[in-house]
Every structure is written in C-alpha cells, then in structure tokens.
Amino acid sequence: MAAAAEVAPAGAGSEAPAPPVCVLVLGMAGSGKTTLVQRLTAHLHSQNSPPYVINLDPAVHELPFPANIDIRDTVKYKEVMKQYGLGPNGGIVTSLNLFATRFDQVMKFIEKRQNTSQYVLIDTPGQIEVFTWSASGTIITEALASTFPSVVVYVMDTSRSTSPITFMSNMLYACSILYKTKLPFILAMNKTDIIDHSFAVEWMQDFEIFQDALNQETTYVSNLTRSMSLVLDEFYSSLKVVGVSAVLGTGLDEFFVKVSEAVDEYEREYRPEYERLRKSLAKAQSKQQKEQLERLQKDMGSVAMESGKEGCLSLAAAALELGKVASFSGRRKPAHSKFLHIPNSPTPSSHPTVPPTYTLFPQGHHLTLHVHLLQGPGT
Ligand SMILES: Nc1nc2c(ncn2[C@@H]2O[C@H](COP(=O)(O)OP(=O)(O)OP(=O)(O)O)[C@@H](O)[C@H]2O)c(=O)[nH]1
C-alpha cells in the first residue's frame, strides 16, 4: 500500500524537479468535485506533498479546503451580476471570463511553485458547462496544458447513475468533454460508500450485461441508448476508471496510480502536439516580425539618413529579435531629412495598461518611428 500511495508524478527521480501535474476536476453539479478536491488535498498533505490548490468556482459559499488561489478574491460574482444585469449563470460565466483575462498571472504563481508542489488541483464551477463550453474554460485549459502535464478528472455520482439511461447520459457528457479538452481523462466514480462502482465497470466492459440492464427499460430512449453504447465502446476502452469515496477517502491510492498513467499518456501523446503548436505559433510570429521589418525598410525608402537610419533599424531589429516588438510603423514626411536622432533612453508610456511606446524621431521631425514594445519580463 505504501508504494502505491507514494505520490510521484512522471519524471520523478530525474535530476531536475518534475513540473507540477495539473489536475482539472470537472463534473456535474453535486457529483462531489469540491469534496474530492478537499480529500485529495488532505491526502497529499499527509504524504508530505502539499498541493497547490485553485478554486475557479466564483459562486461557492464556503470552501472546505485552503485554496492558494481563489477566484472569489479577484472577482465578486454578485457584484458582476449587479453591474452587468445578469442572472446567476451569466454572472458565473462573466466572472470566469474576467478571471481568465489575468490567467497569465496564475501561470506565473504555478511556475513559482514548481519545486514545492507536485500537484496543482483545480476545482471548477458547479455548472459544468460554464467551464467546458466557455471561451474562458478553453483559455484556462490550454494555458495549463501547453505548459504543464495536465489531466482531466471527471467526477461521476455513481449513486445517481444506477439506471442504464442516466449512466449513458453521464458517459455521453464525459465523452464530449474528452473531445473538447483533448487531454488524458480519468473517470472518478465517486460516492462508492453508497454503492459499489463495479456494476458500472461491468457495463463498460461487457456490452451484453449493459444490454440486459437496458432490456428492463421500455422507453424509446432505451433503443437510442443501445445504439449509443456501441458507439461509446471505443471511448470506454481508452478510459481510466477508478472508484472513490470523497467522503471516506477510499480509492485514493488507485486514483494517484491512474493520474500517474495519465501523465505518461500526456508526455507521450499530448506534449508533442502542444510543442508542435507552440513552434508553429513562434514561427508565424517571427515571420510577421520579419515582414514588419521589411515594410519599415521599404517605408523609409530612399531617405538619406546616414548613420541614423542604420542605428534606428538595428535598434528595431534588435528589439524584434528579442521578441519585444509588437508592432512598429515608420512615417516619412517629404523632407530633406539628413539624420535620425535616436534618444538614449526612450520614455515608456506612463499608462500602466498601454505598452510602452518608444518614439524615435529625427532631428527636425522629418521621420517618426514608433516602436511598440511588448510588456513582459525584461521589458
Ligand atoms: N456519500 C457521499 N457523499 C458525497 C461524496 N462526495 C460528495 N458527497 C456529498 O455530495 C454533495 C455534493 O458534494 P460537493 O463536493 O459539494 O459537490 P460539487 O460537485 O462540488 O458540487 P457543486 O459545486 O454544486 O457542483 C455534498 O453533500 C457532499 O457531502 C461521497 O463520496 N460520498
């Protein structure tokens, strides 16, 4: 038991500390997400491996675990409802959207905790669609998954899935989330203290047993469910299933074994895809910067600028190479300009939200070059 309980993400044992594993906990309202996050947090603490815990549910009244980052500290959900004239669901979606705009900061906090936390646990809003079918959910998931090994845990209320039709609806939802997030997926069958999850595992493994259970249903939906179960066969075969009780804390050792397998899967199948996406994005950006530089050179055209032009262009090129230039534009007045004057220390814009604008201007204001520098480390 001790060996299984050791919480070691993939890569543990190598020289550099392994990056933290992000565990995104999703599931229908009341399935037990928050209770599971609480239980996982306690379990990891008992293993001397405190997780980094993030709450993304702006409408939760009380959190039963200490969250390192809590969306409620940043966005007041009721205020959002009032200010934007929204109902509860609209308020939750808008709060999450507002939070997602600053998710880069959350990423920085997680990066800082690389060496101390092996796991980042993320609790999501009760209304599952708020996270899975919103732009902010996609932004958050992709930001995490493009940087850290990330795993989706879909929490299912086993006690409410004993009817084959309800079970099938739940599985269809799980399947849609798998396709939406494109991440390794663990199905946590929760509340096994009420009913053992073996019946559901049997249904997934043996089509005949599921058909037998369905034969007792007489509604037209049972025919549809029968067909759907064939379709879902492929989905079931790639699923990692584990039975847990968030209340009692049972099944957690096996849960972490599944997480570890999911991390391996992430490294094998998902990481290369994210690396490929990242590289193609970087390539597109550098192409765009090159085009901008060429446009600028063209724009400056035949103006005789002697050393000033060289200085200006090389400064722009250097800034481009550093990846700090978002855009720049050159403007040439019909002129008899002779020299570009490059100030020694350009003045950044004083407004904090506007990227600093470096203005390089020629003596006599014959040529103005605006270089908009990207905000970022070292800017
Ligand atoms: N018996 C039993 N009850 C559980 C278990 N896990 C959660 N519950 C109960 O289920 C109810 C809902 O649990 P939550 O953890 O709030 O579920 P949630 O998915 O976070 O709920 P929302 O945030 O509303 O979506 C609570 O009354 C819990 O005590 C479990 O393993 N066994």
The ligand as an SDF file (V2000), in Angstrom:
LIG
                    3D

 32 34  0  0  0  0  0  0  0  0999 V2000
  -21.9850    9.7220    0.4380 N   0  0  0  0  0  0  0  0  0  0  0  0
  -21.1510   10.5340   -0.1940 C   0  0  0  0  0  0  0  0  0  0  0  0
  -21.4700   11.8080   -0.3620 N   0  0  0  0  0  0  0  0  0  0  0  0
  -20.6250   12.6120   -1.0170 C   0  0  0  0  0  0  0  0  0  0  0  0
  -19.3790   12.1400   -1.5120 C   0  0  0  0  0  0  0  0  0  0  0  0
  -18.7570   13.1750   -2.1270 N   0  0  0  0  0  0  0  0  0  0  0  0
  -19.5550   14.2380   -2.0030 C   0  0  0  0  0  0  0  0  0  0  0  0
  -20.6720   13.9060   -1.3330 N   0  0  0  0  0  0  0  0  0  0  0  0
  -21.7710   14.7900   -0.9960 C   0  0  0  0  0  0  0  0  0  0  0  0
  -22.3570   15.2790   -2.1870 O   0  0  0  0  0  0  0  0  0  0  0  0
  -22.7920   16.6090   -2.0090 C   0  0  0  0  0  0  0  0  0  0  0  0
  -22.1820   17.4910   -3.0890 C   0  0  0  0  0  0  0  0  0  0  0  0
  -20.7840   17.4900   -2.8890 O   0  0  0  0  0  0  0  0  0  0  0  0
  -19.8740   18.6770   -3.4340 P   0  0  0  0  0  0  0  0  0  0  0  0
  -18.4850   18.3010   -3.1340 O   0  0  0  0  0  0  0  0  0  0  0  0
  -20.3760   19.9890   -2.9600 O   0  0  0  0  0  0  0  0  0  0  0  0
  -20.1610   18.5290   -4.9700 O   0  0  0  0  0  0  0  0  0  0  0  0
  -19.7410   19.5150   -6.1390 P   0  0  0  0  0  0  0  0  0  0  0  0
  -19.6640   18.7130   -7.3650 O   0  0  0  0  0  0  0  0  0  0  0  0
  -18.5340   20.2860   -5.7840 O   0  0  0  0  0  0  0  0  0  0  0  0
  -20.9800   20.4660   -6.1430 O   0  0  0  0  0  0  0  0  0  0  0  0
  -21.1690   21.8250   -6.9770 P   0  0  0  0  0  0  0  0  0  0  0  0
  -20.0570   22.7260   -6.6000 O   0  0  0  0  0  0  0  0  0  0  0  0
  -22.5210   22.3230   -6.5860 O   0  0  0  0  0  0  0  0  0  0  0  0
  -21.1170   21.3820   -8.3850 O   0  0  0  0  0  0  0  0  0  0  0  0
  -22.3960   17.0090   -0.5980 C   0  0  0  0  0  0  0  0  0  0  0  0
  -23.4860   16.8600    0.2300 O   0  0  0  0  0  0  0  0  0  0  0  0
  -21.3150   16.0100   -0.2340 C   0  0  0  0  0  0  0  0  0  0  0  0
  -21.2470   15.7510    1.1370 O   0  0  0  0  0  0  0  0  0  0  0  0
  -19.0640   10.7560   -1.3040 C   0  0  0  0  0  0  0  0  0  0  0  0
  -18.0260   10.2410   -1.6880 O   0  0  0  0  0  0  0  0  0  0  0  0
  -19.9880   10.0300   -0.6350 N   0  0  0  0  0  0  0  0  0  0  0  0
  1  2  1  0
  2  3  2  0
  2 32  1  0
  3  4  1  0
  4  5  2  0
  4  8  1  0
  5  6  1  0
  5 30  1  0
  6  7  2  0
  7  8  1  0
  8  9  1  0
  9 10  1  0
  9 28  1  0
 10 11  1  0
 11 12  1  0
 11 26  1  0
 12 13  1  0
 13 14  1  0
 14 15  2  0
 14 16  1  0
 14 17  1  0
 17 18  1  0
 18 19  2  0
 18 20  1  0
 18 21  1  0
 21 22  1  0
 22 23  2  0
 22 24  1  0
 22 25  1  0
 26 27  1  0
 26 28  1  0
 28 29  1  0
 30 31  2  0
 30 32  1  0
M  END
$$$$
